[in-house]
Amino acid sequence: MSLKIIPAAKKQIKKLPRTLQIVVGNRIRGLGARDFSGSKKLTSYKDVYRVRIGYYRIIYILRADIICIILVAHRRDAYKKLATYYRHFA
């Protein structure tokens, strides 16, 4: 299973504090190694899941052969932004 991080998500990760970047990076590597513990499916979207890291969310699409990280954001903004980002992948 391959792991893809879209450029917008990379930019969002770079804006996070350094310690949080490390935690998010480790969790994303875990997803790439098929460690889906703590992941929950978002009910309003097809194939979209989220992982909580404190007040931040990693939102990704899980398909048969690929995990695509589409959003890394604070929880107050994550679900608002998701509607915009999801349109490109539906």
C-alpha positions in Angstrom: 0.0 0.0 0.0 1.4 3.3 -1.0 1.3 6.6 0.9 0.7 10.0 -0.8 0.6 13.4 0.9 -0.8 16.1 -1.3 1.2 19.4 -1.5 -1.4 21.4 0.5 -1.1 18.9 3.4 2.7 19.1 3.3 2.4 22.9 3.5 0.0 22.6 6.5 2.5 20.2 8.3 5.3 22.7 7.8 3.3 25.4 9.5 2.9 23.3 12.7 5.2 23.7 15.7 8.3 21.5 15.4 7.4 19.1 18.1 4.0 18.6 16.6 5.5 18.1 13.2 7.5 15.1 14.6 4.4 13.6 16.2 2.3 14.0 13.0 5.2 12.6 10.9 5.4 9.5 13.1 1.7 9.0 12.9 1.6 9.3 9.1 4.5 6.8 8.8 2.4 4.5 11.0 -0.5 4.8 8.6 1.8 3.9 5.8 2.7 0.8 7.8 -1.0 -0.1 8.0 -1.4 1.0 11.7 -4.9 2.3 11.7 -5.4 2.3 15.4 -7.3 5.4 16.5 -8.7 6.0 13.0 -12.4 6.7 12.6 -14.4 6.8 9.4 -16.2 10.1 8.7 -19.8 9.3 8.2 -20.6 12.1 5.6 -17.8 11.1 3.2 -16.9 8.0 1.3 -13.5 6.4 2.2 -12.5 9.3 4.4 -11.0 8.7 7.8 -9.4 10.9 10.5 -6.8 10.5 13.2 -6.8 12.7 16.3 -3.5 14.2 17.6 -4.5 16.4 20.5 -6.3 19.4 18.9 -5.2 18.5 15.4 -6.6 16.1 12.9 -5.0 14.1 10.1 -7.7 13.5 7.5 -7.0 10.9 4.8 -8.7 8.9 2.1 -8.2 5.1 2.2 -8.6 3.3 -1.1 -7.7 -0.3 -2.1 -4.0 0.4 -2.9 -3.3 4.0 -1.6 -3.5 6.2 1.5 -3.8 9.8 0.5 -3.3 12.4 3.3 -5.4 15.4 2.2 -5.6 17.6 5.3 -3.7 18.3 8.6 -5.4 21.0 10.6 -6.6 22.2 13.9 -10.0 20.6 14.8 -11.9 23.9 14.6 -10.8 24.3 10.9 -10.4 20.8 9.8 -14.0 19.9 9.0 -14.7 23.2 7.3 -11.7 22.8 5.1 -12.5 19.2 4.4 -15.5 20.1 2.2 -13.2 22.1 -0.1 -10.4 19.5 -0.3 -12.7 16.5 -0.7 -14.2 17.8 -3.9 -10.9 17.2 -5.7 -10.8 13.5 -4.8 -14.5 12.4 -5.0 
